[in-house]
Amino acid sequence: MNTESTIRDKEGVNKMAFISSGYNPDKPMEDRITDIGPRKYDEFYPEVIKNNKGKWLYHEILEPGILVHVAESGDKIFTVRVGGCRLMSTTHIREICEIAEKHCDGHVRFTTRNNIEFMVDSKDKVEPLKKDLESRKFQAGSQKFPIGGTGAGITNIIHTQGWIHCHTPATDASGTVKATLDVLFDDFKDMRLPAHLRVSMACCLNMCGAVHCSDIAILGYHRKPPMLDHEYLDKMCEIPLAIAACPTAAIKPAKVEVKGQEVKSVAVKNERCMFCGNCYTMCPSMPLADTEGDGIVLMAGGKVSNRISAPKFSKVVVGFIPNEMPRWPTMTATIQRMVEAYAKDANKYERLGEWAERIGWERFFEKCEIDFTHHLIDDFRDPAYYTWRQTSQFKF
């Protein structure tokens, strides 16, 4: 237990100090312990990165999945990028660490799209690393560490939790992403596309998967309002929290008769409900998941990049696809048609949304063999359009 003492400073103000910790209020930085949180980031840098931090001149893609960065000093670092998965077993993680220890002096990096990057400081080390990665396979024969995901191709699909963990999904994340990447796998290992193509996945429209700005996006979608378990709602939920959680004010307090007794509950105005699931987050007695009502929406044309054209929101191009577990054949076939039409018809460096705008969205639907319905008419206008400049692209 720390013993406390009172120390009087020059102004006569009492200060409490913990003698056992050695803290001196007059010299607060003296003997200060600084490693009580995460370790300092540069401890984990490969030596070549530590020596050249902030002094990199350029980088090149030598082949799909293989990059080189060149520093002002002439130092080079070679990166081999492989596809990873968001959910990994400890066995798989240990194998990644084993590869890093064997080839990369114990350094490994995960990208924001769940790729794994092994970095070496010499070109001579690239080929042995590459052969080692390609030799490792799962029991069924698929590659554990497929090399690719760079340049004008498809990188890993960033995705949300899905049925495995999230409480409001309308579809699975891991399953839909696995099925989609299986049909797009050749484009992960190749760079045949006009520009890079980003695919994202969110299992509900709360969108922790950033599908609002991806070239192609998979979005889980609820079509029915929450079910109400009136008998247990007041026992399990803070009713004011459930009401306050609704972004469209579709929920109001109500009194309902259950088994001859009047109980406190809520009522939902269905026409105002946007099926977001926020109420279920606050109240487990308002479940939203439904076999018939849940499915997938496909979006296209978004991007974050400011290159050639301003950043764009994704647009809904397929209003609803039912959940077809375990391989989601309708969804994957539609995505494959979109990628093939884009690869065949777009100009070099043109992103999917830029291609669609150049040929016209009507032609986009025709070329991708997607039916257009009145549900897809885009009448959304970002309020920021009127209030501030959205892009750094200045045109005179």
C-alpha positions, -999 to 999 in steps of 0.1 A, spaced: 0 0 0 13 35 -8 21 57 21 10 93 18 27 124 30 20 160 28 46 182 12 44 220 14 58 238 -17 73 273 -18 38 290 -21 26 271 10 2 250 -10 -2 215 3 5 187 -22 -1 150 -18 28 128 -28 32 90 -29 65 85 -13 67 48 -23 64 57 -60 92 83 -57 71 111 -71 84 146 -64 58 173 -71 85 199 -75 102 178 -102 74 159 -118 95 145 -146 122 131 -123 123 92 -124 91 92 -143 78 58 -154 69 60 -191 62 24 -202 29 19 -184 10 20 -217 17 6 -251 53 4 -261 68 32 -282 59 24 -318 94 27 -333 107 -2 -311 89 -25 -336 102 -10 -368 125 -30 -390 160 -14 -388 158 0 -424 125 17 -417 137 31 -385 168 46 -402 149 61 -431 117 73 -414 103 103 -433 129 100 -460 114 77 -486 117 88 -522 93 65 -541 79 30 -543 72 6 -571 52 -26 -576 76 -52 -590 49 -78 -596 15 -85 -580 20 -86 -543 57 -75 -543 66 -39 -536 99 -20 -531 103 13 -513 135 33 -520 149 59 -495 170 90 -501 199 71 -487 196 45 -513 183 19 -488 155 -4 -500 129 -24 -483 110 -51 -502 74 -60 -491 56 -92 -499 19 -88 -494 -4 -118 -488 -41 -121 -481 -51 -126 -446 -85 -131 -428 -101 -110 -402 -108 -139 -379 -76 -160 -373 -69 -189 -351 -39 -187 -327 -23 -215 -348 -25 -194 -379 -11 -163 -361 18 -184 -347 26 -196 -383 27 -159 -394 51 -151 -366 72 -182 -375 75 -169 -411 84 -134 -398 111 -148 -375 125 -170 -403 127 -144 -431 121 -109 -417 140 -106 -384 108 -110 -366 89 -81 -382 54 -83 -397 27 -58 -406 -11 -60 -409 -28 -36 -434 -61 -19 -428 -77 -43 -453 -65 -74 -434 -36 -81 -456 -3 -93 -441 30 -77 -452 64 -94 -447 93 -70 -452 129 -78 -460 158 -55 -466 174 -73 -496 161 -84 -530 179 -117 -525 156 -125 -496 124 -120 -516 124 -152 -536 130 -176 -507 102 -158 -488 79 -160 -518 85 -198 -522 80 -204 -485 46 -186 -486 34 -203 -517 43 -238 -503 21 -234 -473 -15 -248 -478 -45 -258 -458 -55 -295 -457 -81 -289 -484 -54 -276 -507 -61 -239 -507 -33 -214 -502 -27 -201 -466 -8 -171 -478 -18 -161 -514 4 -133 -527 -13 -103 -543 -36 -74 -534 -16 -46 -550 -20 -21 -578 -47 -24 -604 -64 -54 -589 -86 -64 -561 -72 -63 -526 -87 -80 -495 -124 -72 -487 -127 -52 -455 -157 -64 -436 -177 -62 -403 -186 -89 -378 -216 -106 -393 -234 -135 -377 -204 -146 -358 -204 -117 -334 -225 -87 -342 -260 -84 -327 -277 -65 -356 -265 -82 -388 -289 -88 -417 -264 -111 -433 -231 -129 -426 -198 -111 -431 -172 -138 -432 -194 -161 -454 -203 -134 -480 -167 -122 -481 -153 -157 -485 -178 -165 -513 -170 -132 -531 -132 -135 -528 -134 -171 -542 -149 -158 -575 -125 -127 -575 -94 -146 -564 -77 -144 -598 -79 -106 -597 -64 -106 -562 -33 -123 -577 -33 -102 -609 -33 -65 -619 -54 -67 -651 -80 -41 -641 -80 -4 -653 -73 8 -617 -75 -7 -583 -109 -18 -572 -120 -17 -536 -147 -41 -523 -162 -36 -488 -188 -54 -468 -211 -43 -439 -236 -66 -424 -261 -38 -416 -267 -2 -426 -250 11 -395 -220 4 -418 -189 -1 -397 -175 -15 -430 -172 19 -449 -194 7 -478 -206 42 -485 -174 49 -505 -163 17 -521 -161 7 -558 -183 -23 -550 -200 -27 -517 -220 -55 -500 -245 -43 -475 -267 -64 -452 -303 -50 -452 -333 -55 -429 -367 -49 -444 -390 -54 -414 -394 -33 -383 -384 -48 -349 -406 -74 -333 -419 -65 -298 -418 -89 -269 -442 -69 -247 -441 -95 -219 -404 -90 -211 -397 -56 -226 -402 -35 -194 -382 -62 -175 -352 -63 -198 -350 -27 -212 -347 9 -202 -377 21 -222 -365 57 -224 -331 45 -238 -349 24 -265 -370 54 -275 -340 78 -275 -319 54 -297 -343 57 -327 -329 82 -352 -363 87 -369 -385 90 -338 -404 58 -348 -407 45 -312 -430 59 -285 -440 46 -251 -472 25 -249 -492 4 -225 -501 -30 -237 -523 -58 -222 -505 -91 -218 -522 -121 -202 -548 -99 -187 -524 -75 -172 -514 -40 -184 -477 -36 -189 -454 -8 -199 -440 -12 -234 -434 6 -267 -451 10 -300 -433 13 -334 -446 35 -362 -436 12 -391 -437 38 -418 -410 58 -400 -387 28 -392 -355 27 -411 -346 -8 -399 -313 2 -384 -314 -19 -353 -304 9 -328 -334 0 -307 -323 -36 -304 -289 -24 -292 -306 -7 -263 -334 -33 -259 -330 -71 -264 -368 -74 -265 -369 -56 -298 -352 -81 -322 -348 -72 -358 -334 -104 -375 -358 -121 -398 -353 -149 -423 -375 -135 -450 -369 -98 -444 -331 -99 -442 -308 -99 -473 -282 -80 -492 -280 -47 -511 -252 -42 -536 -238 -7 -541 -212 6 -566 -193 36 -577 -179 51 -545 -143 61 -537 -122 80 -512 -95 90 -537 -94 126 -550 -76 115 -581 -91 125 -615 -124 132 -599 -138 141 -565 -146 115 -539 -179 98 -545 -206 81 -525 -216 46 -535 -250 42 -552 -274 13 -547 -274 -8 -579 -292 -40 -566 -321 -33 -543 -323 -67 -526 -308 -102 -528 -320 -129 -504 -295 -146 -481 -285 -178 -500 -263 -195 -476 -236 -208 -477 -223 -195 -511 -246 -166 -520 -246 -175 -557 -268 -146 -569 -247 -120 -551 -213 -134 -563 -226 -138 -599 -238 -102 -599 -205 -89 -585 -185 -109 -610 -205 -94 -639 -198 -59 -626 -161 -66 -624 -159 -82 -658 -178 -53 -675 -156 -28 -658 -124 -46 -668 -135 -49 -704 -149 -14 -709 -132 12 -686 -102 33 -696 -68 29 -679 -67 46 -644 -105 50 -644 -122 39 -612 -155 20 -615 -177 51 -605 -158 73 -630 -164 47 -657 -201 45 -649 -205 83 -650 -186 85 -683 -208 59 -701 -239 69 -681 -255 49 -653 -282 36 -677 -254 19 -698 -238 7 -666 -269 -13 -657 -271 -26 -693 -234 -37 -695 -235 -53 -660 -268 -71 -668 -285 -56 -638 -322 -48 -637 -331 -12 -629 -361 -5 -608 -377 27 -594 -361 19 -560 -327 27 -574 -335 63 -584 -308 83 -565 -323 115 -551 -299 119 -522 -279 152 -520 -253 157 -493 -261 188 -473 -224 197 -473 -227 203 -511 -243 236 -502 -222 246 -472 -185 239 -481 -162 227 -508 -161 189 -508 -128 184 -527 -94 199 -531 -99 198 -569 -101 234 -581 -114 241 -616 -114 276 -631 
